[in-house]
Amino acid sequence: MADAAARFNVQLDERRAQKLRALAERTHVPPGTLARSLLCTALDEADPEPSSIVALLDSIPGALERANQGLREINSGKGISLDDL
């Protein structure tokens, strides 16, 4: 069976990126390894109920604005087709 792992790129704001770097330095692991572990733990503990997911998404500062910005960019032709990635 092929490896089912997937790769995702995650952008952190500067405050969280600095916190991740500091935690990684204190634990003597690369920041990417620590981020992967933290994300896996968060996903394992996440409630898969739709109402919980909506509440989680609504709690992300600026998420709706960024999603709308992305839609405007796609509609204006600034997007990149997934096939081209």
C-alpha positions as CSV (number, residue, x, y, z in Angstrom):
1,M,0.0,0.0,0.0
2,A,1.3,3.5,-0.8
3,D,2.1,5.9,1.9
4,A,-1.1,7.8,2.8
5,A,0.7,10.8,4.2
6,A,-0.2,14.2,2.8
7,R,1.8,17.4,2.8
8,F,0.2,20.7,3.9
9,N,1.8,24.1,4.2
10,V,0.7,26.2,7.1
11,Q,1.4,29.9,7.6
12,L,1.7,31.2,11.1
13,D,1.6,34.8,12.2
14,E,4.9,36.1,13.6
15,R,3.9,35.8,17.2
16,R,3.0,32.1,16.8
17,A,6.0,31.4,14.6
18,Q,8.3,32.8,17.3
19,K,6.5,30.7,20.0
20,L,6.9,27.6,17.9
21,R,10.6,28.3,17.3
22,A,11.1,28.9,21.1
23,L,9.3,25.7,22.0
24,A,11.3,23.7,19.4
25,E,14.5,25.1,20.7
26,R,13.6,24.2,24.3
27,T,12.6,20.6,23.3
28,H,15.6,20.2,21.0
29,V,13.5,19.2,17.9
30,P,13.0,20.9,14.6
31,P,10.1,23.4,14.4
32,G,8.4,21.4,11.6
33,T,8.5,18.2,13.7
34,L,7.0,20.0,16.7
35,A,4.4,21.7,14.5
36,R,3.4,18.3,13.0
37,S,3.1,16.8,16.5
38,L,1.0,19.7,17.8
39,L,-1.3,19.6,14.8
40,C,-1.8,15.9,15.0
41,T,-2.7,16.2,18.7
42,A,-5.2,19.0,17.9
43,L,-6.8,17.0,15.1
44,D,-7.0,13.9,17.3
45,E,-8.9,16.0,19.9
46,A,-11.1,17.9,17.5
47,D,-14.8,17.2,17.6
48,P,-15.9,16.2,14.1
49,E,-19.5,17.5,14.5
50,P,-20.4,20.1,11.9
51,S,-21.5,22.7,14.5
52,S,-18.2,22.4,16.3
53,I,-16.2,22.8,13.1
54,V,-18.3,25.9,12.2
55,A,-17.6,27.3,15.7
56,L,-13.9,26.6,15.3
57,L,-13.7,28.3,11.9
58,D,-15.7,31.3,13.2
59,S,-13.1,31.6,16.0
60,I,-10.2,32.1,13.6
61,P,-9.4,35.9,13.5
62,G,-9.8,37.2,9.9
63,A,-10.7,33.8,8.4
64,L,-13.9,35.0,6.7
65,E,-12.2,38.1,5.3
66,R,-9.3,36.0,4.0
67,A,-11.7,33.5,2.4
68,N,-13.6,36.4,0.8
69,Q,-10.3,37.9,-0.5
70,G,-9.4,34.5,-2.0
71,L,-12.8,34.3,-3.8
72,R,-12.3,37.9,-5.1
73,E,-8.8,36.9,-6.4
74,I,-10.1,33.8,-8.1
75,N,-13.0,35.7,-9.7
76,S,-10.6,38.3,-11.0
77,G,-8.4,35.7,-12.6
78,K,-5.5,35.9,-10.1
79,G,-5.9,32.3,-8.9
80,I,-3.8,29.3,-9.9
81,S,-5.6,26.1,-11.0
82,L,-5.0,23.1,-8.6
83,D,-3.8,21.2,-11.7
84,D,-1.0,23.7,-12.1
85,L,0.3,23.3,-8.5
